[in-house]
């Protein structure tokens, strides 16, 4: 622990700034607080003794006033005022003087100030009515109260100076905690940045290897055999789409005719009669391609009714597609079943071709490389973002640390009354 004394200029020379380790500051502040307390005690000792003496004298004067044998006053009203007001004045003054005064100077000052306020209140309140009855006694009481006030005023600059220094010490301790925490965080961030940058370089190296492997795999995957398999799969995919469009076209025409039948039934027999047609139409118009098992049974059930409506003229066929399906020569369920069979066959061949491609070792290798490369790229982006966040926080600390350091040096210099500089490292 360092013992710091006031440094003065001598022989016209300016002393060099004193370098202090951060770890030494708590001991310095503790020593300075003790010195502040001791100095304040010495500076206010005479005043505190004077206040205590004056308070004792004031208490005695109040007691004397109470027990005083009063002469008959000239004016009866004044006598009445004194008789009614004196007990209230006594209570106010003695209750104020009953407050204990602690030994510690600041606590003494606070308690004595509150006591003085009570006495001043007593003089300006009930005391003013007593002055005419006991002018000499009240004059002496007021002079004693004024003497306490002067002693308190004499203490005030010393108290204010001590409080200012203690406030400086509290602020300095707070800044010191922030400063050491910022230094520690900056050190941790520096270590973390180094670790992350090493990870980034490792990920970049692995990504470069994967990119080279991907290039080799691409050469293999573009071989004539695999290209031929992919072309075959593309043709089968188009075949599946063609068969699916054929089914959708027929279902669209059929659902349109069924809706016409719904309207006819709703007009003639009400909504209940059209319910079955509505259910079948809902099946035909679902999103995606409805399954054959969902379509054919319903059509087998409602088509005879639709055909009878066409034959009776309730439903009029208006275009080529409608006439082709409902001309009477087409068995719609059979036609749809055949369309579904072709679509299922094409879809089966497509899936087989896709499995053949997927099971190819070259393709498996290519997909693995793509997944691994994506994982590495995602990891690299995450690390890069994390590094950016840490660098941003480090930049803030680079501004915060010097500013806090400067405040610590300034306050410590003011307390020590000489220029202080902090050493860079936090010493253990």
C-alpha positions as CSV (number, residue, x, y, z in Angstrom):
1,X,0.0,0.0,0.0
2,X,1.3,3.4,-0.9
3,X,1.3,6.4,1.4
4,X,0.8,9.6,-0.5
5,X,1.7,13.0,0.8
6,X,0.9,16.4,-0.6
7,X,3.4,17.2,-3.3
8,X,4.5,20.8,-3.8
9,X,6.5,22.6,-6.3
10,X,10.1,23.2,-5.1
11,X,12.9,25.2,-6.7
12,X,10.6,26.2,-9.6
13,X,10.6,22.6,-10.9
14,X,7.4,20.7,-11.9
15,X,7.3,17.2,-10.5
16,X,6.7,14.3,-12.9
17,X,3.3,12.7,-12.7
18,X,3.1,9.8,-10.3
19,X,2.3,6.4,-11.8
20,X,-0.2,4.4,-9.9
21,X,-1.3,0.8,-10.4
22,X,-5.0,0.2,-10.6
23,X,-4.7,-2.4,-7.8
24,X,-3.3,0.2,-5.5
25,X,-6.2,2.6,-5.8
26,X,-8.6,1.0,-3.3
27,X,-6.0,1.2,-0.5
28,X,-5.3,4.9,-1.5
29,X,-9.0,5.7,-1.3
30,X,-9.4,3.9,2.0
31,X,-6.5,6.0,3.4
32,X,-7.9,9.1,1.9
33,X,-11.3,8.5,3.5
34,X,-9.7,8.1,6.9
35,X,-7.8,11.3,6.4
36,X,-11.0,13.1,5.4
37,X,-12.7,11.9,8.6
38,X,-9.7,12.9,10.7
39,X,-9.3,16.3,9.1
40,X,-13.0,17.0,9.4
41,X,-13.0,16.0,13.0
42,X,-10.0,18.3,13.7
43,X,-11.4,21.2,11.7
44,X,-14.8,21.2,13.4
45,X,-13.8,20.1,16.9
46,X,-13.9,23.7,18.4
47,X,-17.2,24.4,16.6
48,X,-18.7,21.2,17.9
49,X,-17.7,21.8,21.4
50,X,-19.0,25.4,21.2
51,X,-22.4,24.1,19.8
52,X,-22.6,21.5,22.6
53,X,-21.8,24.2,25.2
54,X,-24.3,26.6,23.8
55,X,-27.0,24.0,23.7
56,X,-26.4,23.2,27.3
57,X,-26.6,26.9,28.2
58,X,-29.7,27.3,26.1
59,X,-31.4,24.4,27.9
60,X,-30.5,26.0,31.2
61,X,-31.9,29.4,30.1
62,X,-35.2,27.7,29.1
63,X,-35.4,26.0,32.5
64,X,-34.6,29.3,34.2
65,X,-37.3,31.0,32.2
66,X,-39.9,28.4,33.2
67,X,-39.1,28.7,36.9
68,X,-38.7,32.5,36.9
69,X,-40.9,34.4,39.5
70,X,-42.5,37.0,37.2
71,X,-43.4,40.5,38.3
72,X,-46.9,41.7,37.6
73,X,-46.8,43.0,34.1
74,X,-48.5,46.3,33.2
75,X,-50.9,44.9,30.7
76,X,-53.1,42.0,31.6
77,X,-53.3,40.8,28.0
78,X,-49.5,40.3,28.0
79,X,-49.8,38.3,31.1
80,X,-52.4,36.0,29.5
81,X,-50.3,35.5,26.4
82,X,-47.3,34.6,28.5
83,X,-49.2,32.2,30.6
84,X,-50.8,30.4,27.6
85,X,-47.7,30.5,25.3
86,X,-44.9,29.7,27.7
87,X,-45.6,25.9,28.0
88,X,-45.7,25.6,24.2
89,X,-42.4,27.5,23.8
90,X,-40.9,25.3,26.5
91,X,-42.0,22.1,24.7
92,X,-40.8,23.3,21.3
93,X,-37.4,24.3,22.5
94,X,-36.6,21.5,24.9
95,X,-37.8,18.8,22.4
96,X,-35.4,20.3,19.9
97,X,-32.5,20.4,22.4
98,X,-33.2,16.8,23.5
99,X,-31.8,15.5,20.2
100,X,-28.6,13.5,20.7
101,X,-25.5,14.8,18.9
102,X,-23.3,11.9,17.6
103,X,-19.5,12.0,17.8
104,X,-19.0,11.7,14.0
105,X,-18.7,15.2,12.6
106,X,-21.2,14.8,9.6
107,X,-23.7,13.1,11.8
108,X,-23.2,15.7,14.4
109,X,-23.7,18.5,11.8
110,X,-26.9,16.9,10.6
111,X,-28.4,16.4,14.1
112,X,-27.3,19.9,15.3
113,X,-28.8,21.4,12.1
114,X,-32.2,19.8,12.8
115,X,-32.0,20.9,16.4
116,X,-31.2,24.4,15.4
117,X,-34.2,24.5,13.0
118,X,-36.5,23.5,15.8
119,X,-35.1,26.3,18.1
120,X,-35.5,28.9,15.4
121,X,-39.0,27.7,14.8
122,X,-39.7,28.0,18.5
123,X,-38.4,31.6,18.6
124,X,-40.3,32.7,15.5
125,X,-43.5,30.9,16.7
126,X,-44.5,31.0,20.3
127,X,-41.3,32.8,21.3
128,X,-42.3,36.1,19.7
129,X,-45.3,36.4,22.0
130,X,-43.1,36.0,25.1
131,X,-40.6,38.7,24.2
132,X,-42.8,41.5,25.6
133,X,-43.1,39.7,29.0
134,X,-39.5,38.5,29.3
135,X,-37.5,40.8,27.1
136,X,-34.1,40.3,28.8
137,X,-34.4,36.6,29.1
138,X,-35.6,36.1,25.5
139,X,-32.8,38.4,24.3
140,X,-30.3,36.1,26.0
141,X,-32.0,33.0,24.6
142,X,-32.0,34.4,21.1
143,X,-28.3,35.4,21.3
144,X,-27.5,31.8,22.4
145,X,-29.4,30.4,19.5
146,X,-27.6,32.8,17.2
147,X,-24.3,31.7,18.6
148,X,-25.2,28.1,17.7
149,X,-26.1,29.2,14.2
150,X,-22.7,31.0,13.8
151,X,-20.9,27.9,14.9
152,X,-22.9,25.7,12.5
153,X,-22.1,28.2,9.7
154,X,-18.5,28.0,10.5
155,X,-18.7,24.2,10.2
156,X,-20.5,24.3,6.8
157,X,-17.5,24.8,4.5
158,X,-15.6,21.9,6.2
159,X,-18.7,19.6,5.9
160,X,-19.2,20.6,2.3
161,X,-15.6,20.0,1.4
162,X,-15.6,16.6,3.1
163,X,-18.8,15.6,1.4
164,X,-17.5,16.7,-2.0
165,X,-14.4,14.6,-1.5
166,X,-16.4,11.6,-0.4
167,X,-18.6,12.0,-3.4
168,X,-15.5,12.1,-5.5
169,X,-14.3,8.9,-3.9
170,X,-17.7,7.2,-4.5
171,X,-17.7,8.2,-8.1
172,X,-14.1,7.1,-8.4
173,X,-14.8,3.7,-7.0
174,X,-17.7,3.3,-9.5
175,X,-15.5,4.4,-12.4
176,X,-12.8,2.1,-11.2
177,X,-15.2,-0.9,-11.2
178,X,-16.3,0.0,-14.7
179,X,-12.7,0.6,-15.8
180,X,-11.4,-2.8,-14.6
181,X,-14.5,-4.5,-15.9
182,X,-14.0,-2.9,-19.3
183,X,-10.3,-3.9,-19.4
184,X,-11.2,-7.5,-18.5
185,X,-13.9,-7.6,-21.1
186,X,-11.6,-6.1,-23.7
187,X,-9.0,-8.8,-22.9
188,X,-11.7,-11.5,-23.2
189,X,-13.0,-10.1,-26.5
190,X,-9.5,-10.0,-27.9
191,X,-9.0,-13.7,-27.0
192,X,-12.5,-14.5,-28.4
193,X,-11.7,-12.6,-31.7
194,X,-8.5,-14.6,-32.1
195,X,-10.4,-17.9,-31.5
196,X,-13.1,-17.0,-33.9
197,X,-10.7,-15.8,-36.6
198,X,-8.9,-19.1,-36.3
199,X,-12.2,-20.9,-36.8
200,X,-13.0,-18.7,-39.8
201,X,-9.7,-19.6,-41.4
202,X,-10.2,-23.3,-40.7
203,X,-13.8,-23.1,-42.2
204,X,-12.5,-21.3,-45.2
205,X,-9.8,-23.9,-45.7
206,X,-12.3,-26.8,-45.4
207,X,-14.7,-24.9,-47.7
208,X,-12.0,-24.6,-50.3
209,X,-11.3,-28.3,-50.2
210,X,-15.0,-29.0,-50.6
211,X,-15.2,-26.7,-53.5
212,X,-12.4,-28.5,-55.2
213,X,-14.1,-31.9,-54.5
214,X,-17.3,-30.5,-55.9
215,X,-15.6,-29.5,-59.1
216,X,-14.3,-33.0,-59.5
217,X,-17.7,-34.5,-58.7
218,X,-19.3,-32.1,-61.2
219,X,-17.1,-33.5,-63.9
220,X,-18.2,-37.0,-63.0
221,X,-21.9,-36.1,-62.7
222,X,-21.9,-34.6,-66.2
223,X,-20.8,-37.8,-67.8
224,X,-22.9,-39.1,-70.8
225,X,-24.4,-41.9,-68.7
226,X,-25.7,-39.7,-66.0
227,X,-26.8,-37.0,-68.4
228,X,-28.7,-39.8,-70.3
229,X,-30.4,-40.9,-67.1
230,X,-31.4,-37.3,-66.3
231,X,-32.8,-36.8,-69.8
232,X,-34.8,-40.0,-69.5
233,X,-36.2,-38.8,-66.1
234,X,-37.1,-35.5,-67.7
235,X,-39.0,-37.2,-70.5
236,X,-40.9,-39.4,-68.0
237,X,-41.6,-36.3,-65.9
238,X,-43.2,-34.7,-68.9
239,X,-45.2,-37.9,-69.7
240,X,-46.5,-37.8,-66.1
241,X,-47.5,-34.2,-66.5
242,X,-49.2,-35.0,-69.8
243,X,-51.3,-37.8,-68.3
244,X,-52.1,-35.6,-65.3
245,X,-53.4,-32.8,-67.6
246,X,-55.6,-35.3,-69.5
247,X,-57.2,-36.3,-66.2
248,X,-57.6,-32.8,-65.0
249,X,-59.2,-31.7,-68.3
250,X,-61.8,-34.5,-68.1
251,X,-62.5,-33.8,-64.4
252,X,-63.0,-30.1,-65.2
253,X,-65.5,-30.8,-68.0
254,X,-67.3,-33.4,-65.8
255,X,-67.5,-31.1,-62.8
256,X,-68.9,-28.3,-65.0
257,X,-71.7,-30.6,-66.3
258,X,-72.4,-31.8,-62.7
259,X,-72.8,-28.2,-61.6
260,X,-75.4,-27.6,-64.3
261,X,-77.2,-30.7,-62.9
262,X,-77.1,-29.2,-59.4
263,X,-78.8,-26.0,-60.6
264,X,-81.5,-28.0,-62.4
265,X,-82.3,-30.0,-59.2
266,X,-82.2,-27.0,-57.0
267,X,-84.8,-25.3,-59.1
268,X,-87.0,-28.3,-59.5
269,X,-86.6,-30.3,-56.3
270,X,-84.7,-28.1,-53.8
271,X,-81.2,-28.2,-52.3
272,X,-81.6,-31.6,-50.7
273,X,-81.9,-33.4,-54.0
274,X,-78.7,-31.7,-55.3
275,X,-76.7,-32.6,-52.3
276,X,-75.1,-35.8,-53.7
277,X,-74.1,-34.0,-56.9
278,X,-72.5,-31.3,-54.7
279,X,-70.4,-33.8,-52.8
280,X,-69.1,-35.4,-56.0
281,X,-68.2,-32.0,-57.5
282,X,-66.3,-31.2,-54.3
283,X,-64.3,-34.4,-54.7
284,X,-63.5,-33.6,-58.3
285,X,-62.3,-30.0,-57.6
286,X,-60.0,-30.5,-54.6
287,X,-56.5,-29.0,-54.8
288,X,-54.1,-31.5,-56.3
289,X,-55.0,-34.5,-58.2
290,X,-57.8,-36.6,-56.5
291,X,-57.2,-40.3,-56.1
292,X,-59.0,-42.7,-58.6
293,X,-60.8,-44.3,-55.6
294,X,-62.3,-41.0,-54.7
295,X,-63.5,-40.1,-58.2
296,X,-64.8,-43.2,-59.9
297,X,-67.4,-44.5,-57.4
298,X,-69.1,-41.1,-57.1
299,X,-69.3,-40.7,-60.8
300,X,-70.8,-44.2,-61.2
301,X,-73.5,-43.2,-58.8
302,X,-74.5,-39.8,-60.3
303,X,-73.8,-40.2,-64.0
304,X,-77.1,-42.0,-64.8
305,X,-79.0,-39.0,-63.4
306,X,-76.9,-36.5,-65.4
307,X,-77.3,-38.6,-68.6
308,X,-81.1,-38.5,-68.2
309,X,-81.0,-34.7,-67.7
310,X,-79.0,-34.4,-71.0
311,X,-81.5,-36.7,-72.8
312,X,-84.5,-34.7,-71.5
313,X,-82.9,-31.4,-72.5
314,X,-82.5,-30.1,-69.0
315,X,-78.7,-30.0,-69.6
316,X,-77.4,-28.7,-72.9
317,X,-74.0,-29.7,-74.1
318,X,-72.3,-26.6,-75.6
319,X,-68.8,-27.5,-76.7
320,X,-66.7,-30.3,-78.3
321,X,-65.3,-31.5,-75.0
322,X,-68.7,-31.8,-73.3
323,X,-70.2,-33.6,-76.4
324,X,-67.2,-36.0,-76.6
325,X,-67.6,-37.1,-72.9
326,X,-71.4,-37.1,-72.7
327,X,-72.4,-38.2,-76.3
328,X,-73.5,-41.6,-75.0
329,X,-70.7,-43.5,-76.7
330,X,-68.1,-42.8,-74.0
331,X,-68.0,-44.8,-70.8
332,X,-66.7,-42.0,-68.5
333,X,-65.7,-44.1,-65.5
334,X,-63.8,-46.5,-67.8
335,X,-62.2,-43.6,-69.6
336,X,-61.1,-42.1,-66.3
337,X,-59.8,-45.4,-65.0
338,X,-57.7,-45.8,-68.1
339,X,-56.3,-42.3,-67.8
340,X,-55.4,-43.0,-64.1
341,X,-53.7,-46.2,-65.1
342,X,-51.5,-44.4,-67.7
343,X,-50.7,-41.7,-65.2
344,X,-49.8,-44.2,-62.5
345,X,-47.6,-46.2,-64.9
346,X,-45.8,-43.1,-66.1
347,X,-45.4,-42.0,-62.4
348,X,-44.0,-45.4,-61.5
349,X,-41.4,-45.3,-64.3
350,X,-40.4,-41.8,-63.3
351,X,-39.9,-42.8,-59.7
352,X,-37.8,-45.7,-60.8
353,X,-35.6,-43.4,-63.0
354,X,-35.3,-41.0,-60.1
355,X,-34.2,-43.7,-57.7
356,X,-31.6,-44.9,-60.3
357,X,-30.2,-41.5,-60.4
358,X,-30.3,-41.0,-56.7
359,X,-28.6,-44.3,-56.0
360,X,-25.7,-43.5,-58.3
361,X,-22.5,-43.2,-56.2
362,X,-21.4,-40.1,-58.1
363,X,-24.8,-38.4,-57.4
364,X,-24.7,-39.4,-53.8
365,X,-21.2,-37.9,-53.5
366,X,-22.3,-34.7,-55.2
367,X,-25.3,-34.3,-52.9
368,X,-23.1,-35.0,-49.9
369,X,-20.7,-32.3,-51.0
370,X,-23.5,-29.9,-51.6
371,X,-24.9,-30.4,-48.1
372,X,-21.5,-30.2,-46.4
373,X,-20.7,-27.1,-48.4
374,X,-23.9,-25.4,-47.4
375,X,-23.3,-26.3,-43.8
376,X,-19.8,-24.8,-44.0
377,X,-21.1,-21.7,-45.6
378,X,-23.8,-21.3,-43.0
379,X,-21.2,-21.8,-40.2
380,X,-18.8,-19.3,-41.9
381,X,-21.6,-16.7,-42.1
382,X,-22.4,-17.3,-38.4
383,X,-18.8,-16.9,-37.3
384,X,-18.4,-13.8,-39.5
385,X,-21.5,-12.2,-38.0
386,X,-20.3,-13.1,-34.5
387,X,-16.9,-11.6,-35.2
388,X,-18.5,-8.4,-36.4
389,X,-20.6,-8.1,-33.2
390,X,-17.5,-8.6,-31.0
391,X,-15.5,-6.1,-33.0
392,X,-18.3,-3.5,-32.7
393,X,-18.3,-4.1,-28.9
394,X,-14.5,-3.8,-28.8
395,X,-14.7,-0.5,-30.7
396,X,-17.1,0.8,-28.0
397,X,-14.7,-0.3,-25.3
398,X,-11.8,1.4,-27.1
399,X,-13.7,4.7,-26.6
400,X,-15.1,3.9,-23.1
401,X,-11.8,2.8,-21.5
402,X,-9.7,5.9,-22.2
403,X,-12.6,8.2,-21.2
404,X,-13.1,6.3,-17.9
405,X,-9.3,6.2,-17.4
406,X,-9.1,9.9,-17.8
407,X,-11.9,10.5,-15.2
408,X,-10.2,8.2,-12.7
409,X,-6.9,10.0,-13.2
410,X,-8.5,13.5,-12.9
411,X,-10.4,12.6,-9.7
412,X,-7.5,10.8,-8.1
413,X,-5.2,13.8,-9.0
414,X,-7.7,16.1,-7.3
415,X,-7.8,14.0,-4.2
416,X,-4.0,13.6,-4.0
417,X,-3.4,17.2,-5.1
418,X,-0.8,16.1,-7.6
419,X,-0.9,14.7,-11.2
420,X,-1.6,10.9,-11.2
421,X,-1.4,8.6,-14.2
422,X,-2.6,4.9,-14.2
423,X,-0.3,2.2,-15.3
424,X,-1.6,0.2,-18.3
425,X,-1.9,-3.3,-16.8
426,X,-4.3,-4.2,-14.0
427,X,-1.9,-5.5,-11.4
428,X,-2.8,-8.5,-9.3
